[in-house]
Amino acid sequence: MTASQQAFFSSAYQPFYLFFLVICLIIAGQVYGRIQSNIGRQSETKAFRRIIRVYVIYIFEDMTWVLLSFHTHLHLATTLLEYIQSGILALFTFCWFLFAEHYIDGFPVMNRKYCRFYAVPLTVAGAVTVSFCLNLVGAAGNGLWQSFYLYLINSVVDTFYLAFAFLHTLIRALREKRKAQRQRFVVILECILYPAVGATASFFISYVPFIIMMILPSIIKVLIEMQNANIYTDALTGINNRYRVNEYLEKSWEHVSKTSPIVLYMIDINKFKVINDKYGHLEGDHALVIIANCLKKLTGEGIVIGRFGGDEFILVDTKNHDPKETVARYRSYLADAAKEQNLPYSLTVAFGYAVCTDPTERIEDVQKRADLALYEDKRAL
């Protein structure tokens, strides 16, 4: 830091700078506290939490740097903090890259080999940062290494992660046909741009926390987007609601063929009104949760479940599993759950399913066929 910068920080600007960092820290903590396991897929939620944790570490490190920066006799400590800050930023961009890949179902998160490959630049940045820190304190090398090379290498790593995440998300957005999903990708594109702009601005004015400033709106925007996505989840049962399942159907429908059919199941609780009337609505809600939990056990490759409305549920199978086996498995799961919970009533369901092999057939017509089969099953019970 130059003498003019030191004088600048020793004036009233230093408290203002620290006040701003404290505000960012408080907001980041509030955002972290609002992250719930049900606002997104587990992988997304974990990756988002990781971003905020690294962001908080980055803020604490920057606060320490500001407190020490105007003391000329602590020049070694402040330089060391600047080196460490460069390494933390590389870690942050890697975490942001991982979150974006989880969010768009990118290939690096689908294969552990890819994960290890994309961690190589971060490993390099970490090794370089440690080497420069050791050299600075005299534990490595005979003369001081030029810090320019440290910042150059770590900046390349930062650029790689942000650019890759941006381009990969952009490609997925351009290929995505669903407007709602495409809009979600656009949000991630915006959030990747903000830290990149902040990092660029910091090259020109080093004593303004542009990076921290630009990261904060990205974090808030992602939280809002993930909470909005939660609109598609049924609040009581925690499974997909009707809109989310319909969205999945629309996406899968164009791939329907005789060799790749879609089986659509409609599921209804038998005598659900009796359960509500005799045991109360709380017990009725409990029954709905049991039904949903048993449906979750069926989910796997090509099977998506959702609450269609009231006591009716829907299951979509795009992998052509045997319908009779699927129904038998579910009824076995439900019988075991009812016995385990010692329910004072009989909890059973009626099933109806319809197979579609023609993409020109309307989704609504297939649902009607499944509904008719459902009513036939009810009459047979």
C-alpha positions as CSV (number, residue, x, y, z in Angstrom):
1,M,0.0,0.0,0.0
2,T,1.3,3.5,-0.9
3,A,1.8,6.3,1.5
4,S,-1.2,8.1,0.0
5,Q,-3.4,5.1,0.5
6,Q,-2.2,4.7,4.1
7,A,-3.2,8.3,4.7
8,F,-6.5,7.7,3.1
9,F,-7.3,4.8,5.3
10,S,-6.1,6.5,8.4
11,S,-8.8,9.2,7.9
12,A,-12.5,8.8,8.3
13,Y,-12.7,6.4,5.3
14,Q,-11.4,3.5,7.3
15,P,-14.4,3.3,9.7
16,F,-16.7,3.7,6.7
17,Y,-14.9,0.8,5.0
18,L,-15.2,-1.4,8.1
19,F,-18.9,-0.4,8.6
20,F,-19.6,-1.5,5.1
21,L,-17.9,-4.9,5.6
22,V,-19.8,-5.4,8.9
23,I,-23.1,-4.8,7.0
24,C,-22.1,-7.3,4.3
25,L,-21.2,-9.8,7.0
26,I,-24.6,-9.4,8.7
27,I,-26.5,-9.7,5.5
28,A,-24.5,-12.8,4.5
29,G,-25.3,-14.4,7.9
30,Q,-29.0,-13.7,7.5
31,V,-29.0,-15.2,4.0
32,Y,-27.2,-18.3,5.4
33,G,-29.8,-18.6,8.1
34,R,-32.6,-18.5,5.5
35,I,-31.1,-21.4,3.5
36,Q,-33.3,-24.4,4.2
37,S,-32.9,-27.9,3.0
38,N,-36.2,-27.7,1.0
39,I,-35.4,-24.6,-1.1
40,G,-33.5,-26.7,-3.6
41,R,-31.9,-30.0,-4.3
42,Q,-29.5,-31.1,-1.6
43,S,-26.5,-30.7,-3.9
44,E,-27.5,-27.1,-4.7
45,T,-28.1,-26.2,-1.1
46,K,-24.8,-27.6,0.0
47,A,-23.0,-25.8,-2.8
48,F,-24.7,-22.5,-2.0
49,R,-23.9,-22.8,1.7
50,R,-20.3,-23.4,0.8
51,I,-20.2,-20.1,-1.3
52,I,-21.5,-18.1,1.7
53,R,-19.0,-19.6,4.1
54,V,-16.1,-18.7,1.9
55,Y,-17.6,-15.3,1.4
56,V,-17.7,-14.7,5.1
57,I,-14.0,-15.8,5.5
58,Y,-13.1,-13.4,2.7
59,I,-14.9,-10.5,4.5
60,F,-13.1,-11.3,7.8
61,E,-9.8,-11.5,6.1
62,D,-10.4,-8.1,4.4
63,M,-11.4,-6.6,7.7
64,T,-8.2,-7.7,9.3
65,W,-6.3,-6.3,6.3
66,V,-8.0,-2.9,6.7
67,L,-7.2,-2.7,10.4
68,L,-3.5,-3.4,9.8
69,S,-3.1,-1.6,6.5
70,F,-2.3,1.9,7.7
71,H,0.4,0.8,10.2
72,T,3.7,1.1,8.3
73,H,5.5,-1.3,10.7
74,L,3.1,-4.0,9.8
75,H,3.8,-3.9,6.1
76,L,4.8,-7.6,6.1
77,A,1.6,-8.7,7.7
78,T,-0.6,-6.7,5.3
79,T,1.3,-8.0,2.3
80,L,0.8,-11.6,3.6
81,L,-2.9,-10.9,4.0
82,E,-3.1,-9.7,0.4
83,Y,-1.5,-12.9,-0.8
84,I,-3.9,-15.0,1.3
85,Q,-6.8,-12.9,0.0
86,S,-5.8,-13.8,-3.5
87,G,-6.0,-17.5,-2.7
88,I,-9.3,-17.2,-0.9
89,L,-10.7,-15.5,-4.0
90,A,-9.6,-18.4,-6.1
91,L,-11.4,-20.7,-3.7
92,F,-14.5,-18.6,-3.9
93,T,-14.6,-18.7,-7.7
94,F,-14.2,-22.5,-7.6
95,C,-17.2,-22.7,-5.2
96,W,-19.2,-20.5,-7.5
97,F,-18.3,-22.7,-10.4
98,L,-19.4,-25.8,-8.6
99,F,-22.7,-24.2,-7.6
100,A,-23.4,-23.2,-11.2
101,E,-22.7,-26.8,-12.4
102,H,-25.0,-28.3,-9.7
103,Y,-27.7,-25.8,-10.6
104,I,-27.6,-26.6,-14.3
105,D,-26.8,-30.4,-13.9
106,G,-23.5,-29.9,-15.5
107,F,-21.2,-32.8,-16.3
108,P,-18.5,-32.0,-13.8
109,V,-20.9,-32.9,-11.0
110,M,-22.1,-36.0,-12.6
111,N,-18.7,-37.7,-12.6
112,R,-16.1,-37.6,-9.8
113,K,-13.3,-37.8,-12.3
114,Y,-14.5,-34.5,-13.8
115,C,-14.7,-33.0,-10.3
116,R,-11.1,-33.9,-9.6
117,F,-10.0,-32.5,-13.0
118,Y,-11.7,-29.2,-12.4
119,A,-10.1,-28.9,-9.0
120,V,-6.6,-28.8,-10.6
121,P,-6.5,-25.0,-11.2
122,L,-7.6,-24.4,-7.6
123,T,-4.8,-26.7,-6.4
124,V,-2.3,-24.8,-8.4
125,A,-3.6,-21.5,-7.0
126,G,-3.4,-22.8,-3.5
127,A,0.2,-24.1,-4.0
128,V,1.3,-20.8,-5.6
129,T,-0.3,-18.8,-2.8
130,V,1.4,-20.9,-0.1
131,S,4.8,-20.7,-1.9
132,F,4.6,-16.9,-2.1
133,C,3.6,-16.6,1.5
134,L,6.5,-18.8,2.6
135,N,8.9,-16.8,0.4
136,L,7.6,-13.5,1.9
137,V,8.4,-14.6,5.5
138,G,11.8,-16.0,4.4
139,A,10.9,-19.7,4.5
140,A,11.2,-20.3,0.8
141,G,13.7,-18.8,-1.7
142,N,16.6,-16.3,-1.1
143,G,15.0,-13.2,-2.6
144,L,11.5,-11.8,-2.7
145,W,9.4,-13.0,-5.6
146,Q,7.5,-10.5,-7.6
147,S,3.9,-10.5,-6.4
148,F,2.8,-9.7,-9.9
149,Y,3.2,-13.4,-10.8
150,L,1.0,-14.5,-7.9
151,Y,-1.8,-12.2,-8.9
152,L,-1.4,-13.2,-12.5
153,I,-1.7,-16.9,-11.9
154,N,-4.6,-16.6,-9.4
155,S,-6.4,-14.2,-11.7
156,V,-6.1,-16.8,-14.5
157,V,-7.7,-19.4,-12.2
158,D,-10.5,-17.0,-11.2
159,T,-11.2,-16.2,-14.9
160,F,-11.2,-19.9,-15.8
161,Y,-13.8,-20.8,-13.2
162,L,-16.1,-17.8,-13.8
163,A,-15.8,-18.0,-17.6
164,F,-16.4,-21.7,-17.7
165,A,-19.5,-21.5,-15.5
166,F,-20.8,-18.5,-17.5
167,L,-20.3,-20.2,-20.9
168,H,-21.6,-23.5,-19.9
169,T,-24.7,-22.0,-18.3
170,L,-25.2,-19.8,-21.4
171,I,-25.0,-22.9,-23.7
172,R,-27.6,-24.7,-21.5
173,A,-29.8,-21.6,-21.5
174,L,-29.7,-21.4,-25.3
175,R,-30.6,-25.0,-25.7
176,E,-33.4,-25.0,-23.1
177,K,-36.8,-24.8,-24.7
178,R,-38.8,-24.2,-21.5
179,K,-39.1,-20.5,-20.8
180,A,-39.2,-20.9,-17.0
181,Q,-36.1,-23.0,-16.9
182,R,-34.3,-20.7,-19.3
183,Q,-35.1,-17.8,-17.1
184,R,-33.5,-19.6,-14.1
185,F,-30.3,-20.1,-16.1
186,V,-30.3,-16.3,-17.0
187,V,-30.3,-15.5,-13.3
188,I,-27.2,-17.6,-12.8
189,L,-25.5,-15.8,-15.7
190,E,-26.2,-12.5,-14.1
191,C,-24.9,-13.7,-10.7
192,I,-21.6,-14.9,-12.3
193,L,-21.1,-11.5,-14.0
194,Y,-21.4,-9.5,-10.8
195,P,-18.2,-10.9,-9.1
196,A,-16.4,-10.7,-12.4
197,V,-17.2,-7.0,-12.7
198,G,-16.2,-6.4,-9.2
199,A,-12.8,-8.2,-9.7
200,T,-12.2,-6.1,-12.8
201,A,-12.9,-2.9,-11.0
202,S,-10.6,-3.8,-8.1
203,F,-7.7,-3.8,-10.5
204,F,-8.1,-0.1,-11.0
205,I,-9.1,1.0,-7.5
206,S,-7.6,-1.4,-5.0
207,Y,-8.8,0.2,-1.8
208,V,-12.5,-0.1,-2.5
209,P,-14.2,-3.5,-1.8
210,F,-15.7,-3.9,-5.2
211,I,-15.5,-7.7,-5.1
212,I,-17.3,-7.9,-1.8
213,M,-19.9,-5.4,-3.0
214,M,-20.7,-7.3,-6.2
215,I,-20.8,-10.8,-4.5
216,L,-23.5,-9.7,-2.1
217,P,-26.2,-9.0,-4.7
218,S,-25.4,-12.3,-6.4
219,I,-25.9,-14.2,-3.2
220,I,-29.2,-12.5,-2.5
221,K,-30.4,-13.0,-6.0
222,V,-29.6,-16.7,-5.9
223,L,-31.5,-17.1,-2.6
224,I,-34.6,-15.4,-4.1
225,E,-34.4,-17.6,-7.2
226,M,-34.1,-20.8,-5.1
227,Q,-37.0,-19.7,-2.9
228,N,-39.1,-19.0,-6.0
229,A,-38.3,-22.4,-7.4
230,N,-39.7,-23.8,-4.1
231,I,-43.1,-22.6,-5.3
232,Y,-43.2,-25.8,-7.3
233,T,-43.0,-28.0,-4.2
234,D,-46.0,-29.1,-2.2
235,A,-45.6,-27.5,1.2
236,L,-47.2,-30.4,3.2
237,T,-45.6,-33.4,1.6
238,G,-42.4,-31.9,0.3
239,I,-42.8,-33.5,-3.1
240,N,-43.4,-31.9,-6.5
241,N,-46.7,-30.2,-7.0
242,R,-49.0,-30.3,-10.1
243,Y,-47.2,-27.5,-11.9
244,R,-43.7,-29.1,-11.5
245,V,-44.9,-32.5,-12.8
246,N,-46.7,-30.9,-15.7
247,E,-43.4,-29.1,-16.6
248,Y,-41.6,-32.4,-16.5
249,L,-44.2,-34.0,-18.7
250,E,-43.9,-31.2,-21.3
251,K,-40.2,-31.7,-21.3
252,S,-40.4,-35.5,-21.7
253,W,-43.3,-35.6,-24.1
254,E,-41.4,-34.9,-27.2
255,H,-39.2,-38.0,-26.7
256,V,-42.2,-40.4,-26.5
257,S,-42.2,-43.3,-28.9
258,K,-43.2,-46.9,-29.1
259,T,-39.8,-47.9,-27.9
260,S,-39.7,-45.1,-25.3
261,P,-43.2,-44.8,-23.8
262,I,-44.4,-42.7,-20.9
263,V,-46.5,-44.4,-18.2
264,L,-48.7,-41.9,-16.3
265,Y,-50.2,-43.1,-13.0
266,M,-53.0,-41.4,-11.0
267,I,-53.2,-42.4,-7.4
268,D,-56.1,-41.6,-5.0
269,I,-56.5,-42.4,-1.3
270,N,-59.5,-44.7,-0.6
271,K,-62.1,-43.2,1.8
272,F,-60.0,-40.2,2.6
273,K,-63.1,-38.2,3.6
274,V,-63.8,-40.8,6.3
275,I,-60.3,-40.4,7.7
276,N,-60.8,-36.6,7.8
277,D,-64.3,-36.7,9.3
278,K,-63.6,-39.4,11.9
279,Y,-60.0,-38.6,12.9
280,G,-59.7,-34.9,12.0
281,H,-57.8,-33.0,9.4
282,L,-54.5,-33.2,11.2
283,E,-54.7,-37.0,10.8
284,G,-55.7,-36.5,7.2
285,D,-52.6,-34.5,6.6
286,H,-50.6,-37.2,8.3
287,A,-52.0,-39.8,5.9
288,L,-51.1,-37.6,2.9
289,V,-47.5,-37.4,4.2
290,I,-47.3,-41.2,4.6
291,I,-48.6,-41.6,1.0
292,A,-46.0,-39.2,-0.3
293,N,-43.1,-40.8,1.7
294,C,-44.0,-44.2,0.3
295,L,-44.0,-42.6,-3.2
296,K,-40.6,-41.3,-2.6
297,K,-39.3,-44.8,-2.3
298,L,-40.3,-45.4,-5.9
299,T,-38.4,-42.5,-7.3
300,G,-35.4,-43.3,-9.2
301,E,-34.3,-43.4,-12.8
302,G,-37.0,-42.0,-15.0
303,I,-39.7,-41.8,-12.2
304,V,-41.1,-38.5,-11.0
305,I,-43.8,-38.1,-8.4
306,G,-46.1,-35.2,-7.4
307,R,-49.2,-34.2,-5.5
308,F,-51.9,-33.6,-8.1
309,G,-54.4,-32.0,-5.7
310,G,-56.3,-32.9,-2.6
311,D,-55.8,-36.6,-1.9
312,E,-54.7,-37.4,-5.5
313,F,-51.1,-38.0,-6.5
314,I,-49.4,-38.5,-9.9
315,L,-46.5,-40.6,-10.9
316,V,-44.7,-40.3,-14.3
317,D,-42.5,-43.2,-15.5
318,T,-40.3,-42.5,-18.6
319,K,-38.2,-45.7,-18.3
320,N,-41.0,-48.3,-19.0
321,H,-40.9,-50.1,-15.7
322,D,-43.5,-52.9,-15.4
323,P,-46.7,-51.1,-14.2
324,K,-48.0,-54.1,-12.2
325,E,-44.6,-54.4,-10.4
326,T,-44.6,-50.7,-9.7
327,V,-48.1,-50.8,-8.2
328,A,-47.3,-54.0,-6.1
329,R,-44.1,-52.4,-4.8
330,Y,-45.9,-49.3,-3.7
331,R,-48.7,-51.1,-2.0
332,S,-46.2,-53.2,-0.1
333,Y,-44.4,-50.0,1.0
334,L,-47.7,-48.4,2.1
335,A,-48.8,-51.5,4.1
336,D,-45.4,-51.6,5.9
337,A,-45.7,-47.9,6.7
338,A,-49.3,-48.2,8.0
339,K,-48.3,-51.2,10.2
340,E,-45.2,-49.4,11.5
341,Q,-47.2,-46.3,12.5
342,N,-50.0,-48.4,14.0
343,L,-52.7,-46.4,12.2
344,P,-56.2,-46.7,13.7
345,Y,-57.7,-46.9,10.2
346,S,-57.0,-48.7,6.9
347,L,-54.8,-46.6,4.6
348,T,-55.0,-47.9,1.0
349,V,-54.9,-46.3,-2.4
350,A,-56.4,-46.9,-5.8
351,F,-54.2,-46.9,-8.9
352,G,-54.9,-46.0,-12.5
353,Y,-52.3,-45.8,-15.3
354,A,-52.2,-45.1,-19.0
355,V,-49.4,-45.7,-21.5
356,C,-48.5,-43.2,-24.1
357,T,-46.4,-44.0,-27.2
358,D,-47.6,-41.2,-29.5
359,P,-46.1,-37.7,-28.9
360,T,-49.0,-36.2,-30.8
361,E,-51.5,-37.4,-28.1
362,R,-52.3,-34.6,-25.7
363,I,-51.1,-34.9,-22.1
364,E,-54.7,-34.1,-20.9
365,D,-56.1,-37.1,-22.8
366,V,-53.6,-39.5,-21.3
367,Q,-54.4,-38.1,-17.8
368,K,-58.1,-38.7,-18.5
369,R,-57.4,-42.3,-19.5
370,A,-55.4,-42.8,-16.3
371,D,-58.3,-41.3,-14.3
372,L,-60.8,-43.7,-15.9
373,A,-58.5,-46.6,-14.9
374,L,-58.3,-45.1,-11.4
375,Y,-62.1,-45.1,-11.0
376,E,-62.2,-48.7,-12.3
377,D,-59.7,-49.7,-9.6
378,K,-61.7,-48.0,-6.9
379,R,-64.9,-49.9,-8.0
380,A,-63.0,-53.1,-7.9
381,L,-61.8,-52.6,-4.3
